[in-house]
Amino acid sequence: MSEQVPEGERRAELAASLARVEERIARACRAAGRERGDVTLIVVTKTFPASDVRLLAELGVRDVAENRDQEAAPKAEACAGLPLRWHFVGQLQTNKARSVAAYADAVHSVDRERLVGALSGAAVRAGRTLDCLLQVALDAEAGTAGAAGPRGGAAPERVPELADAVAAAEGLRLAGLMTVAPLSGPYAGRPGEAFERLAEISTRLRAGHPAANMVSAGMSADLEEAVAAGATHVRVGSAVLGVRPRLG
């Protein structure tokens, strides 16, 4: 595990991994005819210690993500004062909205109206404005006889009403869309096509909500396909931090 490695050695490991991921993103941007600045790297730090987050900040990382509030809240507190933007990317229970609203700058996993209400109330109480991305479950597309998998998300046909709910909610800003390459359904094993479908949904969303221009897609294994499809943010964990330690 990373905490057993001397700090200098761990810093060198992270620097080398970041350089490799940076080259992958840059190469994907060139292939897609896009500017490197069009794509933001979010490093997913779940299961790794706050010491790694501090090293990443020293190395120039500005966006980090977590998917479990019970881990994210103390980690964000331990890293308070660092120039970081915190993204919450996991499924979120409404009873955790107040905690998440205290530290997260963006929530990528909004998938139901009840959660919109909980986040809105929490953001207002905290005196903050949260960027919200709608999580789209492409395995639950109409006509595919599918249902949202264990990763959650709203079916594509529900995006318009959910977008309107976020846009009307106090303390929230509709920022865009997020998806995870489906493990089942018509897009299983076809991340490029899944991300192209997300781009189509994003284009329709921006017709009514022009500022909702974030497209969060792609992880360590499929970031190239996401960049090719127009992702503005890629969420990379293991390719930067290494094999995840088991949660105790």
C-alpha positions as CSV (number, residue, x, y, z in Angstrom):
1,M,0.0,0.0,0.0
2,S,1.1,3.5,-0.7
3,E,1.5,4.6,2.9
4,Q,4.3,2.0,3.4
5,V,6.4,3.7,0.6
6,P,8.7,6.5,1.7
7,E,7.3,9.9,0.7
8,G,10.0,10.7,-1.8
9,E,9.7,7.4,-3.6
10,R,5.9,7.7,-3.6
11,R,6.1,11.2,-5.1
12,A,8.4,9.9,-7.9
13,E,5.9,7.1,-8.6
14,L,3.0,9.5,-8.8
15,A,4.9,11.9,-11.0
16,A,5.8,9.1,-13.4
17,S,2.2,7.9,-13.5
18,L,0.9,11.3,-14.1
19,A,3.3,11.9,-16.9
20,R,2.1,8.7,-18.6
21,V,-1.6,9.6,-18.2
22,E,-0.9,13.1,-19.4
23,E,0.7,11.7,-22.6
24,R,-2.2,9.4,-23.2
25,I,-4.6,12.4,-22.9
26,A,-2.5,14.6,-25.1
27,R,-2.2,11.8,-27.7
28,A,-5.9,11.2,-27.7
29,C,-6.6,15.0,-28.1
30,R,-4.2,15.1,-31.1
31,A,-6.0,12.1,-32.7
32,A,-9.4,13.8,-32.2
33,G,-8.2,17.2,-33.4
34,R,-8.9,18.7,-30.0
35,E,-6.8,21.1,-27.8
36,R,-5.2,19.5,-24.7
37,G,-6.8,22.2,-22.6
38,D,-10.2,21.0,-23.6
39,V,-9.9,18.0,-21.3
40,T,-9.6,18.1,-17.5
41,L,-8.0,15.2,-15.7
42,I,-9.8,14.3,-12.5
43,V,-7.7,11.9,-10.3
44,V,-9.9,9.5,-8.4
45,T,-8.3,9.1,-5.0
46,K,-10.7,6.6,-3.4
47,T,-9.0,4.1,-1.0
48,F,-5.8,6.1,-1.1
49,P,-4.6,8.2,1.9
50,A,-4.7,12.0,2.3
51,S,-0.9,11.9,2.0
52,D,-1.3,10.9,-1.7
53,V,-3.7,13.7,-2.3
54,R,-1.2,16.2,-0.9
55,L,1.5,14.8,-3.1
56,L,-0.8,15.1,-6.1
57,A,-1.5,18.7,-5.3
58,E,2.3,19.4,-5.1
59,L,2.6,17.8,-8.6
60,G,0.0,20.1,-10.0
61,V,-3.2,18.1,-9.8
62,R,-6.2,20.4,-9.2
63,D,-9.2,18.1,-9.5
64,V,-9.6,15.0,-7.3
65,A,-12.6,12.7,-6.9
66,E,-14.1,10.4,-4.2
67,N,-17.1,8.0,-4.3
68,R,-17.8,7.3,-0.6
69,D,-18.7,10.1,1.8
70,Q,-17.4,8.3,4.8
71,E,-13.9,8.3,3.3
72,A,-14.2,11.6,1.4
73,A,-15.3,13.9,4.2
74,P,-12.3,13.3,6.5
75,K,-9.9,13.3,3.6
76,A,-11.2,16.6,2.3
77,E,-10.8,18.0,5.8
78,A,-7.3,16.7,6.1
79,C,-6.4,18.4,2.8
80,A,-8.2,21.7,3.6
81,G,-6.3,24.7,2.3
82,L,-4.9,22.9,-0.8
83,P,-5.8,24.4,-4.2
84,L,-8.1,21.4,-5.0
85,R,-11.5,21.0,-6.6
86,W,-13.3,18.1,-5.0
87,H,-15.6,15.9,-7.2
88,F,-18.1,13.4,-5.7
89,V,-18.6,10.6,-8.3
90,G,-20.3,7.7,-6.4
91,Q,-23.9,6.8,-5.8
92,L,-25.2,9.2,-3.2
93,Q,-27.8,8.6,-0.6
94,T,-30.0,11.6,0.3
95,N,-29.0,11.3,4.0
96,K,-25.4,12.0,2.9
97,A,-26.2,15.2,1.0
98,R,-25.5,17.5,3.8
99,S,-22.1,16.1,4.4
100,V,-21.2,16.0,0.7
101,A,-22.4,19.6,0.2
102,A,-19.9,20.8,2.8
103,Y,-16.8,19.8,0.8
104,A,-17.7,18.8,-2.8
105,D,-17.5,21.4,-5.5
106,A,-19.1,19.1,-8.1
107,V,-21.4,16.1,-7.7
108,H,-21.4,13.8,-10.8
109,S,-24.0,11.3,-9.7
110,V,-27.3,13.2,-9.6
111,D,-29.9,10.7,-10.8
112,R,-33.3,11.4,-9.1
113,E,-35.4,14.4,-8.1
114,R,-35.3,13.4,-4.4
115,L,-31.5,13.8,-4.4
116,V,-31.9,17.2,-6.2
117,G,-34.0,18.4,-3.3
118,A,-31.6,17.0,-0.6
119,L,-28.6,18.6,-2.3
120,S,-30.4,21.9,-2.8
121,G,-31.3,22.2,0.9
122,A,-27.9,21.2,2.0
123,A,-26.1,23.7,-0.4
124,V,-28.3,26.5,0.8
125,R,-27.7,25.7,4.5
126,A,-23.9,25.6,3.8
127,G,-24.0,28.8,1.8
128,R,-22.5,27.1,-1.2
129,T,-23.3,26.5,-4.9
130,L,-22.7,23.0,-6.1
131,D,-22.1,22.0,-9.7
132,C,-24.3,19.1,-10.5
133,L,-23.9,16.5,-13.3
134,L,-26.7,14.2,-14.2
135,Q,-25.5,10.6,-14.2
136,V,-26.9,8.8,-17.3
137,A,-27.4,5.1,-17.2
138,L,-27.0,4.0,-20.8
139,D,-27.9,0.4,-19.9
140,A,-31.4,1.7,-19.1
141,E,-32.1,3.3,-22.5
142,A,-35.7,3.1,-23.7
143,G,-36.3,0.1,-25.9
144,T,-33.4,-2.0,-24.6
145,A,-35.4,-3.7,-21.9
146,G,-32.6,-2.8,-19.5
147,A,-32.5,-1.2,-16.1
148,A,-29.8,0.9,-14.4
149,G,-27.0,-1.3,-13.2
150,P,-25.3,-1.3,-9.8
151,R,-23.5,2.0,-10.7
152,G,-26.8,3.9,-10.7
153,G,-27.9,6.7,-13.0
154,A,-31.0,7.9,-14.7
155,A,-32.3,6.6,-18.0
156,P,-31.6,8.9,-21.0
157,E,-35.3,9.8,-21.5
158,R,-35.4,11.2,-17.9
159,V,-32.6,13.7,-18.5
160,P,-34.8,16.6,-19.6
161,E,-37.0,16.6,-16.6
162,L,-34.1,16.0,-14.2
163,A,-32.1,18.8,-15.8
164,D,-35.0,21.2,-15.4
165,A,-35.3,20.2,-11.7
166,V,-31.6,20.9,-11.1
167,A,-31.7,24.2,-13.0
168,A,-34.6,25.4,-10.9
169,A,-33.1,24.3,-7.6
170,E,-31.5,26.9,-5.3
171,G,-27.9,26.3,-4.5
172,L,-27.3,24.1,-7.5
173,R,-25.9,24.7,-11.0
174,L,-26.6,22.3,-13.8
175,A,-23.1,21.6,-15.1
176,G,-23.6,18.7,-17.5
177,L,-23.6,14.9,-17.8
178,M,-21.7,11.9,-16.5
179,T,-21.7,8.3,-17.5
180,V,-19.7,5.1,-16.8
181,A,-19.2,2.6,-19.7
182,P,-22.0,0.1,-19.2
183,L,-21.3,-3.5,-18.1
184,S,-24.6,-4.7,-19.6
185,G,-27.0,-3.8,-22.4
186,P,-26.3,-2.7,-26.0
187,Y,-23.2,-0.7,-25.1
188,A,-21.5,-3.4,-23.0
189,G,-17.9,-3.7,-24.1
190,R,-18.4,-0.8,-26.5
191,P,-17.2,2.2,-24.5
192,G,-16.6,4.4,-27.6
193,E,-20.2,4.0,-28.8
194,A,-21.5,4.6,-25.3
195,F,-19.6,7.8,-25.0
196,E,-20.8,8.9,-28.4
197,R,-24.3,8.3,-27.3
198,L,-23.6,10.5,-24.2
199,A,-22.3,13.2,-26.5
200,E,-25.6,13.1,-28.4
201,I,-27.6,13.5,-25.2
202,S,-25.3,16.3,-24.1
203,T,-25.9,18.2,-27.4
204,R,-29.7,18.0,-26.8
205,L,-29.3,19.0,-23.2
206,R,-27.3,22.1,-24.2
207,A,-30.1,23.2,-26.6
208,G,-32.1,24.1,-23.5
209,H,-29.3,24.6,-21.0
210,P,-26.3,26.1,-22.8
211,A,-24.1,26.3,-19.8
212,A,-24.4,22.6,-19.0
213,N,-21.3,21.8,-21.1
214,M,-19.4,19.3,-18.9
215,V,-19.2,15.8,-20.2
216,S,-17.6,13.5,-17.6
217,A,-16.7,10.1,-19.2
218,G,-13.8,7.8,-19.4
219,M,-11.6,6.1,-16.8
220,S,-8.2,4.5,-16.8
221,A,-9.1,1.8,-19.3
222,D,-11.1,3.9,-21.8
223,L,-10.1,7.5,-21.5
224,E,-9.0,7.6,-25.2
225,E,-12.5,6.6,-26.4
226,A,-14.0,9.2,-24.1
227,V,-11.7,12.0,-25.5
228,A,-12.5,10.9,-29.0
229,A,-16.2,11.3,-28.2
230,G,-15.9,14.8,-26.8
231,A,-15.5,14.2,-23.0
232,T,-14.5,17.4,-21.2
233,H,-13.5,15.5,-18.0
234,V,-11.9,12.1,-17.6
235,R,-11.9,10.3,-14.2
236,V,-8.6,8.4,-13.8
237,G,-7.7,6.4,-10.7
238,S,-5.5,3.3,-11.0
239,A,-3.5,4.6,-13.9
240,V,-2.2,7.3,-11.6
241,L,-2.3,5.9,-8.2
242,G,-1.8,2.2,-8.8
243,V,-3.6,-0.9,-7.7
244,R,-6.2,0.1,-5.1
245,P,-5.6,-1.1,-1.5
246,R,-8.5,-3.1,-0.1
247,L,-10.8,-1.3,2.3
248,G,-10.6,-2.6,5.8
